[in-house]
């Protein structure tokens, strides 16, 4: 399932190696990512305030986000993301391709 929209969000890959992929996403008002599934755990850091609409295949949630807000999700997440604001929305997505367990304090 996905939003019905003809405006695609614009991804700009800033880094992509064996460990991490960092992508800047820029959304015009009403733009969408398109339906996708995340193959890796990921974090998002908002660069602009706005309203994010997320379609998870069953329901749509709407969240007001502020600049600098960050959140993470596990791999396997499936959704379509839309800019529900009347102005552009941007965020950085950081996908962790390789994970290592870290033990504190170090042995």
N, C-alpha and C positions, 0 to 999 in steps of 0.2 A: 504494500500500500504506500501511497505517497500523496503529497499535496498536488493539486492540479494547478500548474503554473508553468509559464513558458520563459521565466527569467531565471537563468542559472546563476548560482553564487560562483565567484571566481576564486579558485584555489591557486596559490603561488607557493610552490615548494621551495623552502629556504635551505633545507638540509635533508639529505636522504642517504643514509649509510647503513651498515650492518646493525647498528645499535638503536638508531632513532630516526624518525621522520618528523620534520617540523614544517608545518604548512600554515600560511596566513590565508584566512578566508575573508573575502570581502563580499558583502551582500547589499545590493540595491534594495530599496523598499519592496517587499513581496518576493524577493529572490529566495531560491531553495537550493539545498545541496543535491537533492534527488535521493531516492531510497538507497540505503547502503547498510552494510554490516561491517563492524570494526573487527579486524583480524588481530589487533593488538590492544592492550590497555592504553588509555590515553588521558591526557589532561588538556583543558581548555583555559586560556587566559583572555578575558575580554579586553579589547582595546578601546571600545566605545560603549556607551550606555545604550540600552534599547530594550526591545521585547523579542524574546526568542519563542517561537512556536515549534513544538516537537511532536511529530506524529509517530507513534510507536507501533502502528499497525492496527491498533484497536481504538485508541483515543488520542486527542490532541490536548497537550498541556501548554500553557502560556506562562512564561516567567519573565519578570522585569529584571534586567541585569544591569550592573553598574560597571564602569571602567575599573579594571584591576581585579574584578571578581574572577576566581579560579575554581574549577571543579574537576573531578576525575571520574572515569567510568571504566569498568572491566572490559576485556575483549569480549566479542560476541554481541555487543549492543547493536540493535537494528533500529533504524529510524530515518526520518526525513526531517531536516531542520529548515525553518523559514524565518526570515526577518519580518516580524510583525509590526515593526516601527514605521513611522512615516519619514524616516531619515536612514542613511546608510548605517550598517552594522558591521563590525570587524572583530575577528578574534584570531588568536594563535592556537593551533592544535599541535600537541606534542605526543606522538605515538611511540611507545617503548617497545622496540622490536626484540630486544634481548634483556632479560631480567636476571639479576643476581641477588641472592639472599645476602643481606648484610646483618651481621651479628654485633650488637653493642652490649657491653664494651668489647672491643676486639680481644680475641683470645691470645 
